Each structure stands twice: as structure tokens, then as C-alpha cells.
Amino acid sequence: MADAIDVADKFMHMAERAFKQRDDLAKELEKLSLAYVNLLEIGRDRIVALGGSCDPVHMMEAGDPSLRRAREALARHAVGGSGQ
């Protein structure tokens, strides 16, 4: 019986660590997504300042498959909760 309790305790500890890692990764993905959009904004501003034309940032965001996937992953995480 004590062995089963030890295994259950170890499993619970592993699950808690996994949930924390998931939450930490989601936070970092959110920061990375915001930094990426900031780079899009800076790039657009420079292009326009130099006399060029450029798509609006919201169009570039919508057209970027990597950013779209990151946001979808963050939305799934939000629906799933923090796990705790």
C-alpha cells in the first residue's frame, strides 16, 4: 500500500511540474508574439518613413502563419486553463 501511495505522490509531483512548465511556456510564447508584432510595427514605420508603402500591421499579423499558430496555441491554453 505504501508503494502505491509513493507512486501516486510522485505522479502528482510530476503532473504539477508539467502544468507549471506549460504555463511558463505559454507566458513566454505570449511575450515572443508581442515582441514579433513590435518588430512588424517598427519595420512598417521605417518603410513608411523612408517613403515606401507597406501593409497595415494587422494585415501582416493576419497573414503570418507562425503568428497565427502561436495565437491559436495560446487560445487553446486559455480555454484549458492554467491546469491548477
C-alpha positions in Angstrom: 0.0 0.0 0.0 2.8 2.4 0.8 4.4 1.8 -2.6 1.1 2.8 -4.3 1.0 6.0 -2.2 4.6 6.7 -3.1 3.9 6.2 -6.8 0.8 8.4 -6.6 2.7 11.1 -4.9 5.5 11.0 -7.5 2.9 11.2 -10.3 1.2 14.2 -8.7 4.5 16.0 -8.3 5.3 15.2 -12.0 1.9 16.5 -13.1 2.3 19.7 -11.1 5.7 20.4 -12.7 4.2 19.7 -16.1 1.4 22.2 -15.5 3.8 24.8 -14.3 6.1 24.3 -17.3 3.1 24.6 -19.6 2.0 27.8 -18.0 5.6 29.2 -18.2 5.9 28.3 -21.8 2.6 29.9 -22.6 3.7 33.1 -20.9 6.9 33.1 -22.9 5.1 32.4 -26.1 2.8 35.4 -25.4 5.9 37.6 -24.8 7.5 36.4 -28.0 4.4 37.0 -30.0 4.1 40.6 -28.7 7.8 41.2 -29.5 7.3 39.9 -33.0 4.4 42.3 -33.6 6.5 45.1 -32.2 9.1 44.3 -34.9 6.4 44.3 -37.5 5.4 47.8 -36.3 8.9 49.1 -36.3 9.6 47.7 -39.8 6.4 49.3 -41.1 7.2 52.6 -39.5 10.7 52.6 -41.1 9.4 51.7 -44.5 6.7 54.4 -44.4 9.2 57.0 -43.0 11.5 56.3 -46.0 8.7 57.0 -48.4 7.6 53.4 -49.1 4.3 51.8 -48.8 3.5 48.8 -46.5 0.6 46.8 -45.5 -1.0 47.7 -42.1 0.3 45.7 -39.2 -3.0 44.0 -38.6 -2.8 42.6 -42.2 0.7 41.4 -41.7 -0.3 39.8 -38.4 -3.3 38.0 -40.0 -1.2 36.8 -42.9 1.7 35.3 -40.8 1.1 31.6 -40.4 3.6 31.3 -37.5 2.0 34.1 -35.5 -1.4 32.7 -36.2 -0.4 29.2 -34.9 1.1 30.8 -31.8 -2.1 32.7 -31.1 -4.1 29.6 -31.6 -1.9 27.7 -29.2 -2.3 30.5 -26.6 -6.1 30.4 -27.1 -6.2 26.7 -26.5 -4.1 27.2 -23.4 -6.5 29.9 -22.2 -9.5 27.6 -22.7 -7.8 24.7 -21.0 -6.9 26.9 -18.0 -3.7 27.0 -16.1 -4.1 23.4 -15.0 -4.3 24.3 -11.4 
